Amino acid sequence: MAQKKLKLTLVRSIIGLSPKQEATVKALGLRRMHQTVSHDDTATIRGMIAKVPHMLKVSDEA
């Protein structure tokens, strides 16, 4: 069975974030606004999303 995937899109600028939050966004692979990346749905990725939910749009990948 294939691992479930999440599609993450950066919807706000990282300017003004705390250094920890900025590092979290960059660790997710997001560098610029409206960039989209795909990640496996794991507890680690979910934890990172929970640290910056106001910055991201999260959707399931079909």
C-alpha positions in Angstrom: 0.0 0.0 0.0 1.4 3.4 -1.0 2.2 6.0 1.7 -0.3 8.8 1.9 1.2 12.1 0.5 0.6 15.7 1.6 0.9 18.7 -0.7 2.2 21.9 1.1 2.0 25.4 -0.3 3.6 28.4 1.3 0.9 31.1 1.3 2.6 33.9 3.3 6.1 35.4 3.3 8.6 34.2 5.8 9.7 37.8 6.4 9.2 38.6 10.1 9.0 35.0 11.3 11.1 33.9 14.3 14.3 32.1 13.3 12.9 28.8 14.5 9.8 29.1 12.4 11.8 30.3 9.4 14.1 27.2 9.7 11.0 24.9 9.9 9.6 26.3 6.7 12.9 26.0 4.9 13.3 22.4 6.3 10.0 21.6 4.6 11.6 22.6 1.3 9.7 25.8 0.9 11.8 28.8 -0.2 9.4 31.2 -1.9 5.7 32.1 -1.8 3.3 29.9 -3.7 5.9 27.2 -4.0 4.4 23.7 -3.5 6.2 20.6 -2.3 5.0 17.0 -1.6 5.9 15.0 1.5 4.9 11.7 3.0 2.2 12.0 5.7 4.4 11.1 8.8 4.3 12.3 12.4 7.5 14.3 11.8 6.1 16.2 8.9 2.8 16.7 10.8 4.7 18.2 13.7 6.5 20.6 11.5 3.2 21.7 9.9 1.8 22.3 13.4 4.6 24.8 14.2 3.7 27.0 11.2 0.0 26.3 10.3 -0.6 30.0 9.6 2.0 29.9 6.8 0.9 26.8 4.9 -2.0 25.5 2.9 -2.1 21.7 3.3 -4.0 19.3 1.0 -4.0 15.6 0.2 -2.3 14.6 -2.9 -4.4 12.4 -5.2 
